[in-house]
Amino acid sequence: MIAFIVLSVLDEEGVWLDTVFHVAILLLGAFLFGLGLIFYLSVRKNIKNAERLDALNHYDFYENYMEIESDRHGENIGKVKVYYPDFVKIREKGKFFMLYSTAATVYPVPKEGLSEDEIAALRRVFHLKTRKK
């Protein structure tokens, strides 16, 4: 919008702003800049909130369900029992199993530190196909 105002003031002969194409380009640019700014500020805020939260999840897996125990600053803040069918989606992505309790809430379970047998057992209880290497 600033570029639109500046060009309208500087364009005395109406060369730039006399066509719909030029006006559309300026308005589209302003719109995309605004979206980018909103996205940047949202991501920055979410990162700061995650760092401030300092929560750590501990997972215990069983045949039909799992227990998630959350600690914050060394203090236990909650424990929940979740049955596998209650997850909206379960995916394996790189070094993690991603357990979605809602479309926006995900529990990342790192595979680091797990043996191949443990990873295979988790794939079975999550009903995931074996990944090819």
Summary of the structure (lengths in Angstrom):
residues: 133
radius of gyration: 24.9
end to end distance: 51.3
largest distance: 76.1
contacts: 275
relative contact order: 0.08
helix: 42%
strand: 29%
